[in-house]
Amino acid sequence: MSRIIVCPLHDVSGLVQINRPSHVVSLMSPTADLDIGLADGQGEHLDLRFNDINQPQDGLLAPSENHIRAYLDFLDRWDGSAPLLIHCWAGVSRSPAAAYIAAVVRHGIGSEHDIALTLRAKAPYATPNRRMIEIADNLLQRQSAMIVAVDAIGRGSDTAWGSSFSLSGR
């Protein structure tokens, strides 16, 4: 069974060494410095840069359809034989959204609600970036099932940093 690992930036290098993911996704702000300790040939890396916002704001870059298309294309190249590791700055919004999207893609239509509930159980603080979910829902033609499921679990508990957790990628 494939595994999707989610974490904040400060946990990445240790989790890369322990879990040896074949694919790593970085979801950081456009100006953030990034060194995740991924050695050459250690895995495929997708570095997407946008701010953790749900609506366009002056001076900030919102997640776009191009970002989510690139992410979905990256997921198509992940065969699940080794873990997928996803991180953002704090591990609270962008990376849980990306993990939710990956799990829904792997589990298929009809899995949206159960995966949202699993996400909430594993990460009570997670507040998945709604714009990322909306774009993915549209691109995956889920007729708002992903949006409804994530809205149903509501905002997570307040925290400065998320903890590492994993979801089944099936």
N, C-alpha and C positions, 0 to 999 in steps of 0.2 A: 504494500500500500504506500502510495506517495505521501510526502509530508510537506506542508507549507509552514515555514517558521517565520514568525513575526517578531521584530524587536526594535528598540530604539538604537540610534547610532552608536552609543557607547558600548553596546553589547556585540556589535557586528564582528569584529576581528576574532574574538574568542569563539563565537558560534561558528564562524567560518572554519576555524581550525578543528573544532570538535566534530562538526556535522558534515563537513566536506560537501557543501551544496554544489550541484552542477550549474545552477542558475541563481544569480543574485540581482535583486532589483533595489536601486537606490531612488528614493523619492524625496528630494531635497529642494530647498529654496534656490533660486538662480545664483545667488552669491555665496552660498555655503562652501567651505572647504571640505574636501572629502578624501579620506584615506581609509579604506575599509580592510586593508591587509590581505587583499586577494592577490596571490602570486600569479605570474604569467602562466597560462595554461591550467589554472586551478578551477576555472569555471567561467561561464558566459555571464557578462555583466551588462545590465541595462541601467543607465543613469538618466532619469527623467527629472527635469528641473522645473518646478512651479511652486508657488506659495500655497499654503494650506488655507485656502479661502473657498467659499461656496458661491460667491457672487463677484463679478469684476469690480476691482477697486483701483483707483489711480495709483500708479507707481508699483503695483503688484501684478504678478502673472498668475492667472487662474488656470486650473487644469483645463485642457482643451481636448477636443475630439482627436487631434493629432497625437497627443500624449497617450490617450487611452487606446487608440489604434496601434501605436507602437508597442504598448504593453500587451495587448491581445496577440499581436504577431509574435512577441517574445514567448508568451505562454504556449503558443502552438509549437515552439521548438523545444519545450520542456517535456521529456517523455516520462517523467515521474520516477525514474530509476534511482535518482539521488534527490535529496531535498531541494526545494526552492526556498531561498531566504529573501525576505522582503523587509526593508527597514526605511524609516524616515527619521526625522530629528528626535522626536519624543516617543514614537511608537503608539500614538493615541488615535490619530485621525487618518493620515494618508496611507500608512502601511496596513492598518486593519481594513480599510476600504479595498486596497489592492488584494489582500488575502481573501476577503469575502468574494471579490470578483473571480479570483483564481479558483476558489473552491466551487463556486457556482458553475463556472465553465467546465470543470472536471466532473462534477456530479450531474449536470444536465438540467433540463427544464423540469420544474416542479420541486427543485431542491432549495429554492430561495429562502423560504420561511425557516426550514429546519437549520440551514447553515447560519442564518442570522441569530437564531436562538443559541446555537453552539458557540458562535462568536461572543455573544453576551455572557454565556457561562464561563468561557475561558478568559475573557478580558472584560470584567465589569466596568472598567474605565473607558473602554473603546467608544469613540464617537466617530464612526466612519465618515469620511469626507463625502457629503451628499452630492456635490457636483460630479465627482468621479463615478459615483453609483448611478446617477442620472444618465451620464454619457454612456457608460457600459450597458445599462438597461436598454437604451436606444440602439446601440450598435449590435447588441446580442438579440434584439427584437423580443424582449421579455415582457412587453406590454405592461410596464410599470410594476411587475412582480418583485423586482429587486428593490425598487424604491419603497414600495409598501412594506416589504419585510424589514428593511433597515429602519424605516420610520416607526414600525411597531416595537422595536426594541428600545427606541428612544435614546436620549443622550446618556452617555456613560457617567459614572461618578467622577468628580473632580480629582485631578492628579497632575503633578508636574511631569511625571515620567511614567510611561507604561512599562510593563514587564515582558519578558520574552514568553511566548506561548506558541502552540502549533495547532494547525487544523489539518484534517485529512484531505488529501488531494485525490483520493480514491485510486 
